[in-house]
């Protein structure tokens, strides 16, 4: 059964909106949570300003456990938690929860890796000038790492578009659901082509925006 495109385009628009919604809200929540975890991971490392081995070890283990799990498996594995928190495992809102958890730990590692690359001499200079620990964290560390951090978060954003497509295959809505329901299950190649093209366009937009803001901060 072929799709009637005259009546199908509104569904394409709706699915694209759902995908964008999932990506944007997940990016906001995951960036906040992941940045906090990444900062804690860095400052509690041995020899850093808030050295705390138990906190560092727990966070490091959590990241190492969650990050390697394929998202589609992670999505299903935490579905009872998703249902308890969101009230359902179906729909765009329900998909945002597992996407946020998975992306947060990815962003946390990106944040930590970029902070580790900062010249320790800059931190020592800030200490010598009498900067407090909070001033070092927010005035030195984050500022110095902002450009690379934006590039890292851009990379995560592209991954979130992939996550949203996988979430759609198990009831999350969006372009993934569209491709599965009207493309794969009905053997309609045209729907699959349109879906892939739209996903590529979203990836290119995300990459362009991320590169633009990263250049602004890298030039400072």
N, C-alpha and C positions, 0 to 999 in steps of 0.2 A: 504493500500500500504506500503510494507516494504522497508526500505532504503537499497540501494546497497552500502555496506560498502567500497567496493574497490574505489568507486568514492566519497564517503561521507567523508572519513578521512581528505582530504584537507580542507573541510569546518569546521571540528572540530578544526583543527589547526588554521585556520583563526579566528574562533569564540573565541578560547582561547586567541589568540593574541589581539583581540579587548577588551576582558575582562581585561587582564593584562594592556593594554594601559589606559583604563578608570580608573582603580584602581590607577595606578602609578601617572598619571597626576592629578587626583583628590586629591590624598594624598599630593602631592607637593603643589598645590595651596591652599588646605584647611588647611594644617599645617601652612603655612605662614600667611594666613588670620586669622585662628582660634587662633593662638598663639598671634597675635597682639590684637585681641579682648579680649582674656583671660587675657592678661597682663593689658590692660586698665581697665578691670573689677576689677581686684585685686587692682591695685595701686590707683584707684579712690574710693575704699570703704572708709567708714567712719573711720577716724583715720590713714589711710595709707598715704604714702609719697606724693601722688598727689590727695588727697581727692577732689572729685568733684561730688556732689550728682546728678546733672542733667545728666551728662555723664553716671554715674553708673546706674541710674534708667532706662535710655533709652536702654542701652545695655542689662541690666538684663531682661527687658520686652521683647525685641526682641528675646532673647534666649528662654525665657519661652513660647513665642508664637510659634516659629518655631519648636523647638525640639519635642514637642509631636505629631506633624502632621505626620501621616504615609507617608512614602516616596512616595509611588505610587500616593497618593492624591496630595502631594506637587509637584510632577513631572508634573502632569496634570494642577494643579492650576497656576503654573508660566510659562506654555508653551508660552503664549504671550510674556513674557519677554525674554524667551529663544530664540524665533523666532526673536525678535528685536535685540538681542545681537549677536546671532550666525548665523542668517540668515535662520535657519531651526530648526525643532524639531525632525528631523530624522537623525540617524547616531551616530557614536561613539563620534564625537566632540560635537554634540548637547547634548548628555547625560552627558558629563563632567560638563557642566555649572550648572544644578540643583543639581548634586551630590556634587559639590564643595560648593554651598551655604548651603545645608543641613548639610554636614560634618563639615563645618567651625564652626557652632554654637555648634555642639557636642564637637569638639575639644576645643572651647573656654571655655566650662564648665569644661572639664577635666583639662585644664591649670589652671583655677581659683581654682578648688578644691585642686589641688596639691600644689599650691602656698599658699593657706590658711593653709595647714598643716605644713608649715615651722615654726620652733620655732621663735617667735617674738624677742627673745633674740639675735638671729643671726643678725637680721636687726638692732637692737639697737647697737650691738657691731660695726657693719660697720659704722653706723652714728657717733659713738664715735671716731672712727679712722679717721673721716673726709672724708669718701667716699661720692661722689656726688650721686645724685638720679639715674643717668644713670649707675654709677658703681654698685649701689645696685641692680638695676634691672638686668643688664647683668652679673655682676660678682658674685652676691650672690644668688638672687632669682632663676634665671634660672639654675645655677650650682647645687644648692641644690635640685632642683626639677627634674633634668634631668632624673634620673633613673625611678622614677614613671611616669614621663611624657611619656617616651618611651613606657612603658607598657600600658598607657592609649591610646596612639596613635595606638598601636598594636591592641587594642580592637576596635578602630574606623576603622582600616584597614579591619578587619574581617567583620565589618558592611558594608564597601564599596563594598566588594565582593557580599554581599547580595543586596546592592543598584544596582550594575551593572546588576545582574540577573533580577531585577524588571524593570530596564530601558530597557533591551532587549525585554521585553514583549510588549513595546509600541514603538518599532522602533529604539531602541538604539543600536542594534547589540549585538554581544557577545554570551556567552553561554545561556543567558536567551532567546534570540531570537531563537537560535538553538533548545532549548528545546520546546519552544512554537510552532514553525513552523513545525519541523520534529518529535517531540515527542508527544506533547499533541494533536495537531490538526489532526495528522495522526494515533493517538492511537498506537504509536510505543514505547513500554516499553523499548526496548534496547537503544534507543536514550536518554530517560530520565535517565536510569541507568548510561550511560557514562557521561552525563552532571553532574549528582550529584557527581559521583566519581571525576571528574575534579575539581569541586567546592570545594570538601573536601580537595583535594590535595593542591589547592591554599591557602585555609585557614590554613592548617598545615604548609606550607612554610612561610606564613606571621607570624604565631605565633612563629615559630622557630627563624626566623630572629629577630623579636621584642624582644623575651626573651634573645637572645644572646647579643644584644647591651645593653639591660637593665642591665644585669649582669655586663657588663664592667663598666658602670657608677655607679652602686650600690656598687661596690667593692672599689671605690675611697674614 
